[in-house]
Amino acid sequence: METLRTQLRSQSEDIDHLEAENSDHRATIKNLQTEIAHVRTVQQADAQDLIQLAGRFLALSRGAGIELDIGTKELFRCRGWTTIARKAEARP
């Protein structure tokens, strides 16, 4: 009988330890989810800023009549943005 009580006490302590650990893990998960949400918000704002800068860069290059380098043209094509060269290519 004493052996069973000892086992029960040991299991009870294990459960208490696991519950505390579980609580810590849940807190960590919540903090990570908050951090992920913050990073996504920052990334979205950065992406919008880059889109605006790219638009201004494209407008400046068009206004100055300066053709973009091949890498920049390719990047703009991948994004679906029109470049001076692409407009010229599209004309018959």
C-alpha positions as CSV (number, residue, x, y, z in Angstrom):
1,M,0.0,0.0,0.0
2,E,2.8,2.4,0.9
3,T,4.4,1.7,-2.5
4,L,1.2,2.7,-4.3
5,R,1.1,6.0,-2.3
6,T,4.7,6.7,-3.1
7,Q,4.0,6.1,-6.8
8,L,0.8,8.2,-6.7
9,R,2.8,11.0,-5.0
10,S,5.5,10.8,-7.6
11,Q,3.0,10.9,-10.4
12,S,1.3,13.8,-8.8
13,E,4.6,15.7,-8.7
14,D,5.3,14.8,-12.3
15,I,1.9,16.1,-13.3
16,D,2.4,19.4,-11.4
17,H,5.8,19.8,-13.1
18,L,4.3,19.0,-16.6
19,E,1.5,21.5,-16.0
20,A,4.0,24.2,-15.1
21,E,6.1,23.4,-18.1
22,N,3.0,23.4,-20.3
23,S,2.1,26.9,-19.0
24,D,5.6,28.1,-19.8
25,H,5.3,26.7,-23.3
26,R,2.0,28.3,-23.9
27,A,3.4,31.7,-22.8
28,T,6.4,31.2,-25.1
29,I,4.0,30.3,-28.0
30,K,1.9,33.4,-27.3
31,N,5.0,35.6,-27.3
32,L,6.3,34.1,-30.5
33,Q,2.9,34.6,-32.2
34,T,2.9,38.2,-31.1
35,E,6.4,38.6,-32.5
36,I,5.5,37.0,-35.8
37,A,2.5,39.4,-36.1
38,H,4.8,42.3,-35.5
39,V,7.4,41.1,-38.1
40,R,4.6,40.6,-40.7
41,T,3.3,44.1,-40.1
42,V,6.8,45.5,-40.5
43,Q,7.5,43.5,-43.6
44,Q,4.2,44.6,-45.2
45,A,5.1,48.3,-44.5
46,D,8.6,47.7,-45.9
47,A,7.1,46.1,-49.0
48,Q,4.8,49.1,-49.5
49,D,7.7,51.5,-49.1
50,L,9.7,49.5,-51.7
51,I,6.8,49.6,-54.1
52,Q,6.5,53.3,-53.8
53,L,10.2,53.8,-54.2
54,A,10.2,51.5,-57.3
55,G,7.4,53.6,-58.8
56,R,9.3,56.8,-58.2
57,F,12.4,55.3,-59.6
58,L,10.6,54.2,-62.7
59,A,9.0,57.6,-63.1
60,L,12.4,59.3,-62.7
61,S,14.0,57.0,-65.2
62,R,11.2,57.6,-67.7
63,G,11.2,61.4,-67.1
64,A,15.0,61.5,-67.6
65,G,14.9,59.2,-70.6
66,I,17.4,56.8,-68.9
67,E,17.0,53.2,-69.7
68,L,17.1,50.8,-66.8
69,D,19.8,48.1,-66.5
70,I,18.9,44.6,-67.4
71,G,18.7,43.4,-63.8
72,T,16.3,46.2,-62.8
73,K,14.2,45.6,-65.9
74,E,13.9,41.9,-65.1
75,L,13.0,42.7,-61.5
76,F,10.3,45.1,-62.7
77,R,9.0,42.5,-65.2
78,C,8.8,39.8,-62.5
79,R,6.7,42.2,-60.4
80,G,4.5,43.1,-63.3
81,W,5.7,46.7,-63.6
82,T,6.2,48.3,-67.0
83,T,9.5,49.6,-68.0
84,I,10.5,52.0,-70.8
85,A,12.1,49.1,-72.7
86,R,9.0,46.9,-72.2
87,K,6.8,49.6,-73.7
88,A,9.1,49.8,-76.7
89,E,9.0,46.0,-77.0
90,A,5.2,46.0,-76.9
91,R,4.9,48.4,-79.7
92,P,4.5,46.8,-83.2
